[in-house]
Amino acid sequence: MRIFAILDSEAEGREEIGYLFCFEKTEEYIVELRENLDEWTAPLLFSKYVKNGSYTIPKEASGLWVAERVIPAGRQNLGMILKNHGLSEYKEHRLLALSKGYSSQDSCYIREIKPDELPGWVTKRRRSNVRECFINNNKEIICLLYDNSALLLPLSEVEAGRAVSCSVETGGYGIRLDDRITVEKGTLLEKGKKLGIPAELFYSFARECVINTREACDVLGCTRQNLAYHIDNGHIVPLKEGERENLFLKGEVESYC
């Protein structure tokens, strides 16, 4: 991940108006804006979000803002342009950095920074990003956030029907259901209900109570073949089955000793 401060050459004091997070592997972007901006001082493309009180700009709008500042992939003589800049292939984020984000659409530009240069307000806001998520009983989504809180959101709230899989979006700025429905962080925070238990409880359970095949064999003092026999005969039921490794509840394995 690369991070860029966003500056406005026409703004008073030349203060950073926000920060651009660039996820290189997926070529996706998220912009975090200062909360002292309004619809007139924010970049035009983001004005409607700011007007509605949203200062974390979704990846689609953030991506459009970046696209305004980068040579398009269909540009004539693109190969020569890439060669002149020492690039062997088209990479949007590299071209963005080379151009310093200048665009004819506004007076903004970017400056790359290190993670430890981020101001406290950005770090604090990102603490509410999603660290992990899963679907419980085909009815509700459980999201574990970096601030150690846990959220519960009924699938009906996001019109997801009978979604069966859940994954964390790039940077933790939302979740994706069945690889077809994206639920942004703002929606999760608005519609989700905080559980009365910390997210750390889930992590502690995974660390202390879930064991793999090798660990199960060590507990039982048996070989993998013997463990497979117990599984086939229903003596021990894996928590999750894989092609080469299974996961088990440690207590269930210990109780069979």
N, C-alpha and C positions, 0 to 999 in steps of 0.2 A: 504494500500500500504506500502511495505517495500522498503527501499533504501539501496543499498550496494555500497561502493566505491570499484573499481576494481584496484588492485595493481599488479605490476610485480616484483617479487623478484630479477630479473636480470637487471631491469632498473636502470639507474643512479639516485641517489637521492631518490629512492623509492616513487616517486610522483604518485598520482593517475592517471591512464591512462584513466579512464572513470568511469561511474556510471551505475549501474544496477537497473532498476525500476521493482519491483516485484508486480504484481497485484494478490493478494492472491485469490480472489473470482474466477477468471477465469483461474488462473495458467498461466498467460501470462507475457511476459517480454519484456522490451525495454532497449537497451544499448545506452548510450550517450558517445561518445569518444571525447577525446581532439583533437583539430584541429592541434596540432603540431606533431601528429603521422603520419607516412608514412606506406606504405604497408609492410615494413620490421619490423617496431617496433610495429605495431598493432597485436593483436591476429590473428593467421593464418586464422581462420574462417571469420574474418572481413576484411581481406586484400583487397579483390576485391572492397568492398564498399569504403574503404579509398582511394584506387587507383583512383576511380571515383569521389573523393571529397565529399563523403557522410559520415558523422560522426554520424548520427542518424541511428542505425542499426534496420532494420525491425523486427517485433516480431517473424517471422519464424526463421530467423538466430539467433536472441537473444535466442530463445527457444532451438535451437540446441546446442548453446554454454553452456547453463545451463545443458542440458541433458548429456553432456560429464562429468559433475561434480557430478552427482547424481546416486545413486544405481537404476538400472532400475526396473520397477514394476514387471517384470517377474523373478527377481533374486531368486535363490534357497534359502530357509531358510529366506525369506523376513520377515515372521511373527516374527521370533526370533530377527532379526535385529531391527525391529520396537519396539519390547518390550524392548530390551536392551537400547533403546534411549527414552523410555517413550512415545512412539507414539502409539495411538490406531488404526490409519489408515495411508495409504500411502499418504503423502502430499509432493510434489516435493520441494516446497519452504522451508519447514521445514528441509528436509534432506539437501538441499543446504546450509542453514545457519549452520547446524551442522558440515558439512564437510569443512566449510569456503571456499568453491569453489575450493579447490585444485583438480588438474587433472593431469594425466600423459601426456596429450596432450600439455601442455605449462607450463610456470612458473607463471601463474596468480593465485591470490587468492582474496577473498573478505573480507570486513569488514563492518558491518552494521553501518549506521549513522542515525542521525535525519534529518528531512527536513531542519531545519535551519542551518545545516552544509554544505548544497550544495553550491558550489562556484557560483559566479555571472554569469559565462559564461553558466552554465547549466540552471539556472533560466531564463536567457535572451533567450536562445534557445527555452525553453519550452513555452515562451510567444506566440510563433507562432503556438501553438497547437490549435486544433479546440474545441471551447466551445459549439457550436450549429450549426445545419445545417438543410436545408429543400430544397425540390424541388419546383421550381416556374414554373407554367404553363406547366408542363411536358416537359420542354425544357432545364432547366438549374438548377444548384445546387448553392445555396447560403450558404456560410460558414462564420460563425462569429468566429473570433479568440480571444484569450485571450489578445492580444495586442491592442484590440479595433478596429481592421481593419475588413473589410468585403470583401470576395472574391466571384466572379461569375465565374462559370465554366460550359460551355455547356455540356450537357450529351453526345453529339457526340464526345467530346474530350476524353472520357473514355470508348467509345463503350458500353454505358449502355442501348442503345435502349430507350424503353419507361419505364424506371424505375419509380416506383410509391412511393417508401418509401426510407427514408434516415436516418441513425443513426450514432452517433459518435462512433468511435472505442475506445477501451480501452486506457485510458490516453489521449485521444484527438489526437492521432498520425495518424489520418486519418478518413475516413468515410466508411460506408458500404451501398451499394445500394441493395434494395430488398433482403437483407440477403444473397447475392450471389457474389457480386462484391466488392472487397476491393480497395479503392483508398488511397494510402499512402500520408502522409503529404507532402512529397517532390514533388509528382506529383501535388498536389493542389497548392503549392506555385509556381511551375514552369509554369503550364498551366493556372492557375486561373488569372483573371483580378481583380485588386483592385477597389472596388466601391468608389465613391467619397463621401460616407457618412460613419460615424463611426458605429461600431457594437452597441454602446450604444443607438443609435436611435431606433433600433429594440427592445431593452430591455425596453426603456422608453415607447414605444408604447404599449407593452404588459402590463406594470404596470399601465399605465394611461388610456388606451382605451379598455381593454378587461375585462369584468366582468362575474361572474358566475350567476347561477340561483337565488340564495338568494339575490345577489346584484341587479339583474334585478327586482326582486319582490319589493325590497326596493325603487328603483327608481320609479316604477310604483304605489307603494302603493297598491299592490294586492297580492293575494295568489298564490301558485304554480299552483293550478287548473285554475285560471284565466289566468295566463301566458301561460299555455298549450293551452287554448282556443285561445289566440291571435296567437300562433305559428301554430296551426292547421288550422286557417283561413288565414294564410299568412300575418297577420298584422306585425309580427316580424319574422325575419329569423335568426336562430342561426348561429353564425360563425362556431361553431363545436358542433355536437350532441354527447351525451354520454348516457349510460344506465340510469344513475341517475341525472347527471348534464349536463347542456349545457353551452356553452360560447357564449357571445354576444358582439357586438360592443356597447360600452356605449352610443355613440352619437346617434346611431339608436334607442336605447331604450328611451333615453331622448327625442328624436324628436317625439315619439309616445305619450308622456304624454299629 
